[in-house]
Amino acid sequence: MIARLLVVAGSDSSAGAGLQADLKTAQHFGVYAQTVVTAVTVQNTHGVTAAHMIPPAIVHGQIEAALGDIGADAIKIGMLGTGRIADTVAEALKDKPLPIVLDPVMISSSGTPLLDDYGISVLKAHLIPRATLLTPNLPEVEALTGILPRSPHTLRNAAQAFLMMGVRNILFKGGHGEGGTVRDVLVSGGKETIFESPRQDSRNTHGTGCTLATAIACGLAMGLGMEDAVGRAHAYVQDAIRNAPGLGRGVGPLGHG
């Protein structure tokens, strides 16, 4: 039977990130993806200029419709937008024993806020403890823990802060780091596993976080272990940057195929 993924995220009108990137990623891995739309954004490679939030009742209905029929082997959560939507998603998934990859989307790369303060509190109290894997970038780590992990010591402090929130597996994404190497660090079971690649000099990095989290969720849906799922996803994102089609005049989309 084909592996099934449920994606809870916002729509990107440029199709470089959000649900559109998630669907392309799932298609690449041969996973059947269903979608729960939380927001419709107005964006292109220059950034997000507006967003319309979907009513929480419709978000809840989409989750129930998807899981009540086709079902899922894993769930990926991306942009939630508001605390009310975050509450709804947490409530709808609280009794669902499925692996969840949580990408804590809080701000766009162009600086537009994508989650309100109440939503951040819901993340900490209800969704992070429910997640199988949390995939924050460095600014999101700082926003959630108050710690910017610029060194091995501060990364371990941030990992401890997340462990105290209840999540057991954290992938610290290194795309916002410095230097010639992109370093993603998986903290799982008291062990650190490092995934490294040469940093590519490319403007085509729109949707890397969405793509990485979804690729990991696809691996979990297909029965891969955590380290294998993360390693495969890390390599896939690097290939997608390398094979980007070069579209748009800003931060361009990846080559998902």
C-alpha angles and dihedrals in degrees: 000000000000117000113253129214130190114206120198108190149107128283119249113207090206090054092225098110139009122039094344093057089044092055092048090050094049090048090053091056095043094248123142108233128197121192137222109195113215099170142003111223131197105221147132135175089298094060147268116314102171143001135199115204119220115235110264092236090058091048090051091047092053091053093049093046093051099044094039094059121018094015128198142251094204140005131221118199120197131152114013100169102198140033091244091058091044089052091050093050092047091051094046093051102037095101097035110107095209131124110259126201107200118200103189098217105190107148135016121242087252091056102259113143110241099180130041126227093261089052090055090053090051090050091055097042104038116007104041091053089050095049123105089202132013117204110192126166118224097270090048091051089054093047093050100040106018088239125111105206102218095142137034089257096053091043090057090048090052091047089054090051090053092046088055088055088058106256116126101194125048129178111200105205114217102199092107092050128102134248134048096296130072107217122191113187121203115201108195133150092357091304132109119219118187125209113193136184134166110268108252119224095229137132089205102093102113110137098012093133094048091046095049095049092047093048089053091048089051089054092051091047088053092052100257119149118251098259093046092047092050094044093051092047093049091054092045093055092049090051090047091054091047092050098041114145094229096238127164132018097263133040100343130215126260128255098251095177 
